[in-house]
Amino acid sequence: MNVLHDYLKNTKFDKYVLPLVEQFDIAEALVKSGIDPKKIHTSDTSLFSCAYGYFLMDKSLESLDIIMEDIPFDIQKYEATVEQCAELFLALAYCQLPTKPYNNAAMRKELETNHDVYHKTLVEQLNERYKILHGLRFRIADANTEIQEYMSDENTLIYIEQKGIPYSKYRQNIYWNEPDTDELDIDKTLEDYQNTDATIIVETHTEEIPDKWTKIFAEDKDEDKTERTLINKKEDARWIARKSTLDVESDWKLYNDEDITKDSNIQITKLNPEQAHYYKDLFHSKSGYTKSDISIALTVDGRLFGVAGLKFGKHHINQTFSITVPSQKTIARLLAYLLTSKEFENDIKRIETSLIMEDIKSIRAITFVHDLEENTLDGLMKRIGKEQMPNQIFKLTYDTEFHDRSYKECLTNWLNGK
């Protein structure tokens, strides 16, 4: 997904076409990369995606003719499309669970018993997604139909994910006006669409790659399966597929909400790019390649809790990324304290001896947020830029001179809730 984000930094298209849109995750990634939802054209043929797409387009689900039988869910008792979608998604989850073994039966019972809680939560989540994705286009169509319609347009990007088992294969007791369509054959797709005017990016597990396709990303999912991202425009393959990182090892244990005190030991260690991407992906979503001059690991009492990437400008150090382990504590705030401290500046001098720090005046960071009132960097860095992206997303730029603090002082301030 974030390979696409990296690619979009250097390219612009009139249309972004997403066959097999599934849960609209790629669509959300596009919007968060600055793409206007009105330029995004999506399609799919599963009941889940069709209902989701209709909801995002303010379209009634009535034409889908959804019928539920012999299950404790009823889409007809709701009038609002968002509530109908929530009921449908709960029903699909329920029907995916076989009645045996016992734990599946227990999960079915849980969905039934606490239906109102799950339904309310889904409605809230759908409404939040609506704010981001409203304006995109959706239609019921198979992938081949969609690709063939746009393949001759050089101003179009088509992004195809290789899907797993579709929702419809799990479905029981739910019926609808299901379209008669063909499933996408990835191997045939790679053969048939390698010479299109449109730019096509494909995520696939296939090992047979035609000559016209270029691999731009590869990652081992397990011993038997490698996920590859391919593009049919060699001139647009602007970064090199990174080596698989399954073999990255270290002696660090990951921080798991152990106690931190003002006397805890903070250490900074330089990482090679492979290690940095391994931990970045481990802590967060798969985020592809981010160009940094150096990457660092931060440990507290010997446990790894964060990684960061830095790129050196003429007068500023720019954070290309900073990510922490999942935690119940405000560990991201601690990371922000450390990265803006004088002791961190001194550590960078020690780690990167070729850097002329006398010319560096400040450290900068960029964040993307929905809520302007809540930000980890507030109070530590000055906001110097605000850009409103589509659908209420804000791109904020922060800057600060390094604060005259030691790591111990950072810990003390953080522990005191500052």
N, C-alpha and C positions, 0 to 999 in steps of 0.2 A: 504493500500500500504506500509506504513512504518512499519507495523507489520512484513511484509516480510523482510524489511531492518534489523530489530532487530534480527530476526531469523537467518539471513545469517551471522551475526557476529560470530556465534558459529558453523556453518555448512558449508560443501563444497560438491558440487555435480559435476558430469561430464556433466550433461545436465539439463537445466532449460526449462521446457515445459509449454507453455502458450496457451492452447485452448481458444477460445473466446477472442482473443487479443484486439479486438476493436480498440482503438486509440493508442495502444502501450505504454500506460502510465506505466504499470507494467514492460515492457521491459526496459524503460528508468530508472526506479527505480533500476532494477537489475544492469544495467551498472554503475550507479552512486554509487552502493554499491561495485563496484570493479569487477563485473563479465565480462568476455570477451564476447562480442556480439556473437562470433562464437559458444559459448556454448548454446545460446538461440534458442529454436525451437518454432516458433509461427504458429498459424493457425486460420482461421475463414472462414465464408461463406458469409459475407455481402459484398456488392459492395465496400463500403467505405474502409473496412479493406483489401480487396483483392487488390485494386488499391494501397493503402498505402504500403502493403507488397511487391508488385511487384516493386514499386519505390525504396524501401530500398534495394532491391536485384539487382538493375540495370536491371530489366526485363521489356520488352515492355508490354504495356497494350493491344496490338493488339489482343491477344487471348481471351480477355474478351468480345470482340465484343460489345462495348458500343455504344448505339444509343440514341440520344436525339431528341425529337420531340416536336414542338410547344412551345418551351421555348427559351428565348433570350441567350442561351449558346450553344457553339459548340466545342466539344472536338477535332474535326477533323482539326481545323484550327491551331493546335499547333503540333509541331514535338517533342519537348523535353518532356520526361516523367514527369518531375517535373511540367511543365506548363499544361500538360494534367490533372494531379492530381488536381492542383489548380482549373482548370475549372470545373472538376467533383465535387469537394467539394463545390464550390459555387452553382452549379446546384442542388446538394442535399439539401443544406440549403434553396435555393429558393423553391424547391418543398415541403419541409416540412411545409411551411407556407400556410395555406388555404387562398383563395382569400377574405374571409370574416372572421372576422370583418375588419373595416377600417384600424386599426393599422397594421394588417398583410399585407394588400394590400400596405400600405405605406412602409413597410419594404421590400417587393418584389421590389417596385419601386426604393428604395434606392440601393439595390443590382444591379439592372439593370443600374441605372444612373451612379453610381460610380464603375462600374465593374472593370475598369483598376486599380484603387487604391487597391481594395480588392484582386484582382488577384496578383498584385505585392507583396503585403504583405504576402499572402499565400505562394508564391514561396520562399520568403525569410525565412519564418518560416519552410517550408519543408526542405530547404537546411541546416538550422541549425540542424534540427532533424536528417538529414542524417549523419551529422558529428558524432553524438552520437551513432546511431543505425546501421550504415552500417556494414555488416558482419553477422548479424543475419540471420536465415533461416525462410522462410515463405512458407506455402503451403495452398491450398484451401482444407479444410477438416473439417468435423463436429467434435464436441468435443469428442463424444464417440469413433470415429475412432482414434483420437489422443491419448486419454487416454489408450485405449486398446493396442496400439502399444508400449507404454512405461511403462505400469503398472507392468511389471515383472522385471524391472531394478532397483535394490536397490540403484544405484548411480544417480537416476533421481529424481528431484523435479518437481511436477506438481502443478501449481497454477491456480485455477479456480475462476473466478468472476461470480456472478449471474447477468446476463444482464437484462437490461430493454427492452423496445420495440426496435427491431433492425431497422437500417436505412431503410431496404427494405420495412418495413411496412408503412413508410411515403411516399415512392417514387411514383411519378407520372411522366409520360412522359419520363422516363429514362428506357431503356431496355438493358439487357446484357445476356451473356451466363451463366445464373444463375444455380448453381449446385442443384441437387435434394438431399437434406440432411434432417436429423431429428434434431429438436430442443432438447436441453438438458433438461431433467427432473431432477431438483436438488434433489428432494426427492429420486428418483430412483438411482441417482448417489451416494448419501450418503449410500444407502443400498448395492449397487453393488460393490463399490470400497473401502470398509472399511478395507479389509484385503490384500491390494496390497503390493508387495515388494517395489515399489516406494513410496516415501513420497508424500502425497497429502494434499494441503492446499486449503480450499474452503471458499469463502465469500458468505454468504447466509442470507436470511431473514426468513428461515424456523424455526419453533418452535419445530418440531419433530426431535430430534437428536439421531441417533442410538448410542448404548453403546460404540462402538469401537472408536468413535470420541471424541476428547477433545476440549473444547472451550478455546481459548487462547486470545480472545479479544471480547468485546461486547460494542456496543454503540447505544443508543437510537437515531433514526433519527427523530421521532416524537412520538406522543402518541400511535400510532398504530403499529409502525414498529421498530424493533431492528435489527441492522446489526451485525451478528456474524461471527467470523473467526474461523474455525475448522481445526484440523489436525488429521490425522489417525494414528499417532505414539505417543502414550502416553508418551514414554520416551523422546520424543523431545519437549514436551510442557513445556518449561523451564521458563515460566513466567506465572503469574496468571492473568486471565481476570480482568481488572479493572472495578470497579463499574461505572455505567452510571453517567455522570456528568451534566445532564440537570438541576439538582436541585441546582447546585452551584450558590450561590448568594453573592454579596458584595455591599458595598455602593459606590464603585468606579464608576465614569464615565470614559469612554474611551477617551483618547486624540484624538482630531480631528483637528489637525493643528492650535490649538489656539496659540497666541503669547507666546513666551518664551523669558524671559529677563535674564540678569545676576543676578537679584534678585529673580528669580523663586525658589520655594521651592522643593528640591528633597528629597524624602523619600524612604527608603528601608524597606520592610515588608516580613517576612518569610511566605511562603505558605505551606499548606499541599500538599501531592502529587496529590490529586484529583483536588485541585484548580489549581495547576501548569499545569496539563495536559489539563484542561478546557481552560485556557487562551492560552496555547501553540497551541492547535488545533484551537482556535478561530482566532488567528492572522495569522496562517500559514496553511499548509496542515495537514491532519490527520497523525500524526507522531507516533502513538503507544506509547510504553513504553520506556522511557529513564531513566536509573538508575542514580540517583543523591543522594548525601548525604543530601543536602538541596536545596530547590528552593525558589526564591525570586521574589517579585514584585517591580517594580520601578515606582514611580509616580512623576509627575511634576505638582505643584500647585493643588494637589489632584486628578489629572487625570492619570489613568494607561496608561503607554506607552510601557512598556516592561516587560518581564519575563526572568529569567535565572536560569539554574541549575548548581550546583557546586558539584564536587567530590573531596575529600581531599586525596592527596597523602602524601608521607613522607616529601617531600620538596616543593611540588607544589600544588596549587589549579587548578584543571582542569575544564574548562567550558564544561559542557555536552551539553548545548544548550544556546542560547541567541537570543531572537526573539522580534521584536517590532510590534506595530500596523502598518497597512498600512498607509503611509504618503507621502506627496509631499516633505517633508523636509528630510534632511539627519539624521533622528532620530536614525538610526542604528549607525552612527558615534558618536553621543552623548552617546549612551549606551556604546560603547567601551571606550570612555573617562572615564565614571563613574566607570566601572568595573575594570579599571586599576589604580584607584586613591588610595591614602593613606587613604582618608576618607572612601572609601568603605572597605578597609582592616580593619579599626577600627570598622565599622558597623558589619562586619562579626564576629569580636571578641565579640561584644555586643550580636549578635543574637545567635551565637553558642559558648556558654561559655565553653564547654568541649574541644574545639579545642586549641591545644598548638601552637599558632601562631609564637613563636620564631623559630620553625623548618621550617616554611614556607618561602621559598626564593622568590617565583615568582608565577605568574598566567599564565596559558597556555590555548590556544584555537586552534582548528582545523577547517579549512574551506575547502570547495570544490569549485573550480572556473574554468571557461573556460579561462578568460583573466588574465594573470599574472600582467598586468599593473594597474588593478583597484581592490583595496581591502580596505575595511573599516578599517582594522587593521594596514595598512601601516603607519609608523610614530609613532604609539603608542606602537607597540610590535615588537620584532625582529623575523624575520623568521628564524627558526632553522631546518626546514625540508621541503623538497619538494619531492613528489612522484607522478609520472605521472601514472594516471589511464587510462583505455581504452578510446579511442576516444577523446583525447585532454582535458580530465578533470584532474586537478591537485589537489592533497591533500596537503595542506599547514599547517605546524605546527608553531605556534607563541608562544613566551614566553617573559615575561618582569617582572622585579621587579616592585612593586607598585610605581607609580610616586608620588612625594611629592606635591600633589594637593588636594585642597578642592573641593567640588562639585561646589562651586561658581566659582572657577578658571577653572574648566572643562567647565562650561557654557560659561564663557567669551571666552575661546579658541575656543569653537565650534561656537559661534556666530560670531567670527572673521574669520571663515572659515579655521581654522588651522586643 
